[in-house]
């Protein structure tokens, strides 16, 4: 879940080179094409009726637990702006930033249009606190980085054996899993232990703030993982610890792809890795159904609510 923001308060903006913009589009299209191919291969024997039947068979209890997990996700995400503002040295009261952060987080999951709308919501909410357009853009970028740290946590905190099992299922050498876990863990330790020295030291918050960043982002990712986990068929078929790095890898790949909600890339990883391991009675159709419900609860529902709240805030500001 990556976030970027334009500068709503300044007329002059620095544009990216054309080749860089086209490169990003090309990479996104390649990732999406590859994901579509993988999904097509995994679902070639699955009918829409099977997926619809799997959705209809989802229990009410699972849906209630998934909604509670969503509430926990948004509660954790409500702290992202506060932590980002402390990082940039522009503290704002938690009461003002919490709702704005949750709304912007939900909007940004919709991809570029949602990211632009989230930047507008942030600017209108924080301009009365003295933040300029460039300040909002910087804070939004830091908030996006905070949102990604939880994915590293899921990968690095999972057992090495879990990572190895995942990469083996994906037809890669087992040592790749150890490398992934080591790199993720090293990145977290470097972020937490780095001294506030040198040219970039001023951009590092205190270690207590950095620890809060790791905890908050990890809680959001773990809650999102739990939301999908409860919607998958017979969750006991795989331990939650072994499942977490699957979700982390899929989520980070989806974020890097730049596609709205990581669509395609995230789903391809989940279906390819989890579908064959469910069992003989249930498989790819049930995993696909769980992913559809996950997107409806985690992305679509908060997006609709956030859009209404964002428009309400904007209307009040205009009045």
SELO-465781 format. One line per field, with one value per residue (C-alpha): residue number from 1; residue in three letters; z, x, y. Coordinates in steps of 0.1 Angstrom, whole numbers. Layout:
<pts>
pos c(NUM / ...)
code c(ALA / ...)
zz c(Z / ...)
xx c(X / ...)
yy c(Y / ...)
</pts>
This chain:
<pts>
pos c(1 / 2 / 3 / 4 / 5 / 6 / 7 / 8 / 9 / 10 / 11 / 12 / 13 / 14 / 15 / 16 / 17 / 18 / 19 / 20 / 21 / 22 / 23 / 24 / 25 / 26 / 27 / 28 / 29 / 30 / 31 / 32 / 33 / 34 / 35 / 36 / 37 / 38 / 39 / 40 / 41 / 42 / 43 / 44 / 45 / 46 / 47 / 48 / 49 / 50 / 51 / 52 / 53 / 54 / 55 / 56 / 57 / 58 / 59 / 60 / 61 / 62 / 63 / 64 / 65 / 66 / 67 / 68 / 69 / 70 / 71 / 72 / 73 / 74 / 75 / 76 / 77 / 78 / 79 / 80 / 81 / 82 / 83 / 84 / 85 / 86 / 87 / 88 / 89 / 90 / 91 / 92 / 93 / 94 / 95 / 96 / 97 / 98 / 99 / 100 / 101 / 102 / 103 / 104 / 105 / 106 / 107 / 108 / 109 / 110 / 111 / 112 / 113 / 114 / 115 / 116 / 117 / 118 / 119 / 120 / 121 / 122 / 123 / 124 / 125 / 126 / 127 / 128 / 129 / 130 / 131 / 132 / 133 / 134 / 135 / 136 / 137 / 138 / 139 / 140 / 141 / 142 / 143 / 144 / 145 / 146 / 147 / 148 / 149 / 150 / 151 / 152 / 153 / 154 / 155 / 156 / 157 / 158 / 159 / 160 / 161 / 162 / 163 / 164 / 165 / 166 / 167 / 168 / 169 / 170 / 171 / 172 / 173 / 174 / 175 / 176 / 177 / 178 / 179 / 180 / 181 / 182 / 183 / 184 / 185 / 186 / 187 / 188 / 189 / 190 / 191 / 192 / 193 / 194 / 195 / 196 / 197 / 198 / 199 / 200 / 201 / 202 / 203 / 204 / 205 / 206 / 207 / 208 / 209 / 210 / 211 / 212 / 213 / 214 / 215 / 216 / 217 / 218 / 219 / 220 / 221 / 222 / 223 / 224 / 225 / 226 / 227 / 228 / 229 / 230 / 231 / 232 / 233 / 234 / 235 / 236 / 237 / 238 / 239 / 240 / 241 / 242 / 243 / 244 / 245 / 246 / 247 / 248 / 249 / 250 / 251 / 252 / 253 / 254 / 255 / 256 / 257 / 258 / 259 / 260 / 261 / 262 / 263 / 264 / 265 / 266 / 267 / 268 / 269 / 270 / 271 / 272 / 273 / 274 / 275 / 276 / 277 / 278 / 279 / 280 / 281 / 282 / 283 / 284 / 285 / 286 / 287 / 288 / 289 / 290 / 291 / 292 / 293 / 294 / 295 / 296 / 297 / 298 / 299 / 300 / 301 / 302 / 303 / 304 / 305 / 306 / 307 / 308 / 309 / 310 / 311 / 312 / 313 / 314 / 315 / 316 / 317 / 318 / 319)
code c(UNK / UNK / UNK / UNK / UNK / UNK / UNK / UNK / UNK / UNK / UNK / UNK / UNK / UNK / UNK / UNK / UNK / UNK / UNK / UNK / UNK / UNK / UNK / UNK / UNK / UNK / UNK / UNK / UNK / UNK / UNK / UNK / UNK / UNK / UNK / UNK / UNK / UNK / UNK / UNK / UNK / UNK / UNK / UNK / UNK / UNK / UNK / UNK / UNK / UNK / UNK / UNK / UNK / UNK / UNK / UNK / UNK / UNK / UNK / UNK / UNK / UNK / UNK / UNK / UNK / UNK / UNK / UNK / UNK / UNK / UNK / UNK / UNK / UNK / UNK / UNK / UNK / UNK / UNK / UNK / UNK / UNK / UNK / UNK / UNK / UNK / UNK / UNK / UNK / UNK / UNK / UNK / UNK / UNK / UNK / UNK / UNK / UNK / UNK / UNK / UNK / UNK / UNK / UNK / UNK / UNK / UNK / UNK / UNK / UNK / UNK / UNK / UNK / UNK / UNK / UNK / UNK / UNK / UNK / UNK / UNK / UNK / UNK / UNK / UNK / UNK / UNK / UNK / UNK / UNK / UNK / UNK / UNK / UNK / UNK / UNK / UNK / UNK / UNK / UNK / UNK / UNK / UNK / UNK / UNK / UNK / UNK / UNK / UNK / UNK / UNK / UNK / UNK / UNK / UNK / UNK / UNK / UNK / UNK / UNK / UNK / UNK / UNK / UNK / UNK / UNK / UNK / UNK / UNK / UNK / UNK / UNK / UNK / UNK / UNK / UNK / UNK / UNK / UNK / UNK / UNK / UNK / UNK / UNK / UNK / UNK / UNK / UNK / UNK / UNK / UNK / UNK / UNK / UNK / UNK / UNK / UNK / UNK / UNK / UNK / UNK / UNK / UNK / UNK / UNK / UNK / UNK / UNK / UNK / UNK / UNK / UNK / UNK / UNK / UNK / UNK / UNK / UNK / UNK / UNK / UNK / UNK / UNK / UNK / UNK / UNK / UNK / UNK / UNK / UNK / UNK / UNK / UNK / UNK / UNK / UNK / UNK / UNK / UNK / UNK / UNK / UNK / UNK / UNK / UNK / UNK / UNK / UNK / UNK / UNK / UNK / UNK / UNK / UNK / UNK / UNK / UNK / UNK / UNK / UNK / UNK / UNK / UNK / UNK / UNK / UNK / UNK / UNK / UNK / UNK / UNK / UNK / UNK / UNK / UNK / UNK / UNK / UNK / UNK / UNK / UNK / UNK / UNK / UNK / UNK / UNK / UNK / UNK / UNK / UNK / UNK / UNK / UNK / UNK / UNK / UNK / UNK / UNK / UNK / UNK / UNK / UNK / UNK / UNK / UNK / UNK / UNK / UNK / UNK / UNK / UNK / UNK / UNK / UNK / UNK / UNK / UNK / UNK / UNK)
zz c(0 / -12 / -9 / -26 / -27 / -49 / -36 / -35 / -22 / -48 / -84 / -94 / -91 / -101 / -128 / -132 / -164 / -191 / -194 / -156 / -158 / -188 / -170 / -140 / -162 / -181 / -150 / -136 / -168 / -169 / -133 / -140 / -171 / -153 / -124 / -148 / -164 / -130 / -119 / -152 / -148 / -112 / -119 / -153 / -139 / -116 / -126 / -115 / -100 / -77 / -66 / -60 / -41 / -19 / -12 / -3 / 21 / 42 / 78 / 94 / 123 / 99 / 84 / 119 / 129 / 96 / 103 / 137 / 122 / 98 / 128 / 143 / 109 / 108 / 145 / 138 / 106 / 125 / 141 / 108 / 103 / 139 / 137 / 103 / 116 / 146 / 121 / 100 / 131 / 127 / 156 / 154 / 180 / 178 / 178 / 145 / 128 / 138 / 117 / 88 / 88 / 88 / 60 / 39 / 45 / 32 / 2 / -8 / -11 / -43 / -62 / -79 / -78 / -41 / -34 / -50 / -30 / 2 / -4 / -8 / 24 / 43 / 30 / 39 / 74 / 82 / 66 / 96 / 117 / 96 / 72 / 36 / 6 / 5 / 42 / 35 / 6 / 28 / 56 / 32 / 18 / 53 / 62 / 31 / 42 / 77 / 61 / 44 / 74 / 87 / 56 / 65 / 101 / 90 / 69 / 94 / 125 / 109 / 115 / 89 / 83 / 74 / 48 / 34 / 30 / 11 / -14 / -19 / -27 / -52 / -69 / -57 / -38 / 0 / 6 / -10 / 20 / 44 / 23 / 23 / 61 / 68 / 45 / 61 / 96 / 89 / 74 / 106 / 129 / 108 / 110 / 147 / 157 / 132 / 151 / 144 / 129 / 95 / 66 / 70 / 108 / 111 / 92 / 118 / 147 / 182 / 188 / 208 / 178 / 154 / 177 / 177 / 139 / 137 / 163 / 147 / 111 / 122 / 140 / 109 / 86 / 111 / 114 / 76 / 74 / 100 / 81 / 51 / 71 / 87 / 52 / 38 / 38 / 70 / 84 / 104 / 73 / 78 / 109 / 113 / 117 / 84 / 68 / 78 / 55 / 26 / 32 / 38 / 5 / -14 / 1 / -6 / -41 / -46 / -32 / -55 / -85 / -81 / -90 / -71 / -39 / -54 / -76 / -96 / -81 / -45 / -56 / -79 / -50 / -26 / -51 / -64 / -29 / -9 / -34 / -39 / -1 / 10 / 4 / -19 / -9 / -12 / -33 / -56 / -59 / -21 / -19 / -48 / -29 / 2 / -17 / -32 / 2 / 16 / -11 / -5 / 33 / 35 / 5 / -10 / 22 / 39 / 6 / 3 / 40 / 36 / 4 / 22 / 52 / 29 / 9 / 42 / 55 / 22 / 22 / 58 / 49 / 19 / 40)
xx c(0 / 20 / 10 / 22 / 9 / 9 / 13 / -22 / -10 / 16 / 12 / 47 / 53 / 83 / 74 / 90 / 110 / 88 / 109 / 106 / 68 / 66 / 90 / 67 / 36 / 55 / 66 / 30 / 16 / 42 / 35 / -2 / 1 / 23 / -3 / -32 / -13 / -6 / -42 / -54 / -33 / -44 / -81 / -83 / -104 / -125 / -159 / -176 / -203 / -178 / -164 / -200 / -209 / -178 / -187 / -223 / -211 / -191 / -204 / -218 / -193 / -164 / -178 / -182 / -147 / -134 / -152 / -136 / -102 / -109 / -117 / -83 / -66 / -81 / -74 / -37 / -37 / -51 / -17 / 3 / -1 / 7 / 39 / 48 / 42 / 65 / 91 / 90 / 90 / 55 / 34 / -4 / -29 / -39 / -76 / -72 / -48 / -64 / -96 / -77 / -51 / -77 / -96 / -65 / -53 / -86 / -86 / -50 / -58 / -78 / -46 / -36 / -71 / -75 / -40 / -48 / -81 / -63 / -38 / -66 / -83 / -50 / -44 / -78 / -76 / -41 / -38 / -54 / -26 / 0 / 10 / 18 / 12 / 48 / 46 / 15 / 33 / 63 / 42 / 22 / 53 / 66 / 32 / 34 / 68 / 53 / 25 / 51 / 72 / 46 / 52 / 88 / 78 / 56 / 84 / 112 / 92 / 80 / 100 / 127 / 111 / 79 / 97 / 115 / 82 / 67 / 95 / 96 / 59 / 66 / 92 / 122 / 153 / 149 / 179 / 159 / 136 / 165 / 178 / 144 / 140 / 175 / 171 / 138 / 151 / 183 / 162 / 141 / 171 / 189 / 158 / 155 / 192 / 204 / 220 / 207 / 240 / 252 / 234 / 202 / 202 / 178 / 152 / 152 / 128 / 137 / 140 / 108 / 89 / 106 / 96 / 60 / 62 / 72 / 45 / 17 / 24 / 29 / -5 / -22 / -6 / -12 / -49 / -53 / -37 / -61 / -90 / -82 / -71 / -106 / -122 / -101 / -114 / -107 / -80 / -66 / -51 / -21 / -7 / -10 / 27 / 33 / 6 / 19 / 50 / 28 / 6 / 37 / 53 / 21 / 13 / 48 / 47 / 13 / 26 / 57 / 35 / 18 / -16 / -47 / -48 / -21 / -47 / -34 / 0 / -13 / -40 / -16 / 8 / -20 / -37 / -4 / 10 / -21 / -45 / -27 / -21 / -57 / -66 / -85 / -120 / -113 / -88 / -83 / -120 / -123 / -91 / -104 / -137 / -118 / -98 / -129 / -145 / -113 / -112 / -149 / -144 / -108 / -107 / -142 / -162 / -137 / -132 / -169 / -171 / -138 / -151 / -182 / -162 / -137 / -164 / -181 / -149 / -143 / -178 / -175 / -141 / -157 / -186)
yy c(0 / 29 / 65 / 96 / 131 / 161 / 196 / 210 / 244 / 253 / 261 / 250 / 213 / 192 / 168 / 135 / 128 / 113 / 82 / 76 / 79 / 55 / 31 / 30 / 24 / -4 / -21 / -20 / -34 / -62 / -72 / -71 / -92 / -118 / -119 / -124 / -153 / -169 / -165 / -179 / -210 / -216 / -210 / -227 / -255 / -232 / -219 / -187 / -208 / -225 / -192 / -178 / -209 / -205 / -169 / -179 / -205 / -180 / -180 / -149 / -154 / -152 / -120 / -104 / -113 / -99 / -66 / -65 / -71 / -42 / -19 / -28 / -21 / 14 / 20 / 12 / 33 / 63 / 67 / 69 / 106 / 114 / 94 / 109 / 144 / 137 / 124 / 156 / 178 / 192 / 178 / 181 / 171 / 134 / 142 / 161 / 136 / 103 / 106 / 122 / 95 / 67 / 84 / 90 / 54 / 40 / 63 / 55 / 18 / 27 / 36 / 69 / 85 / 76 / 89 / 122 / 125 / 115 / 144 / 168 / 156 / 159 / 194 / 207 / 191 / 203 / 237 / 253 / 239 / 257 / 229 / 240 / 219 / 208 / 198 / 177 / 160 / 152 / 139 / 118 / 102 / 94 / 79 / 57 / 44 / 37 / 17 / -5 / -14 / -38 / -60 / -64 / -72 / -101 / -115 / -111 / -121 / -154 / -185 / -192 / -226 / -209 / -188 / -218 / -237 / -208 / -204 / -241 / -241 / -213 / -235 / -215 / -228 / -229 / -206 / -178 / -178 / -174 / -145 / -128 / -132 / -120 / -89 / -79 / -84 / -64 / -35 / -34 / -35 / -8 / 15 / 11 / 12 / 39 / 69 / 104 / 115 / 127 / 143 / 122 / 120 / 149 / 130 / 102 / 105 / 93 / 56 / 56 / 70 / 45 / 17 / 30 / 31 / -6 / -16 / 4 / -7 / -44 / -43 / -30 / -56 / -85 / -74 / -72 / -107 / -120 / -105 / -125 / -156 / -159 / -157 / -185 / -221 / -240 / -217 / -245 / -260 / -238 / -222 / -184 / -181 / -199 / -178 / -144 / -143 / -153 / -123 / -101 / -111 / -108 / -74 / -59 / -72 / -56 / -23 / -24 / -31 / 3 / -12 / -2 / -23 / -45 / -61 / -90 / -93 / -98 / -122 / -142 / -149 / -159 / -182 / -198 / -204 / -212 / -227 / -260 / -265 / -262 / -298 / -321 / -309 / -272 / -253 / -224 / -215 / -211 / -190 / -168 / -164 / -154 / -128 / -113 / -109 / -95 / -68 / -60 / -56 / -43 / -20 / -13 / -7 / 17 / 35 / 43 / 55 / 74 / 91 / 102 / 115 / 132 / 150 / 161 / 175 / 194 / 207 / 221 / 237 / 254 / 267)
</pts>
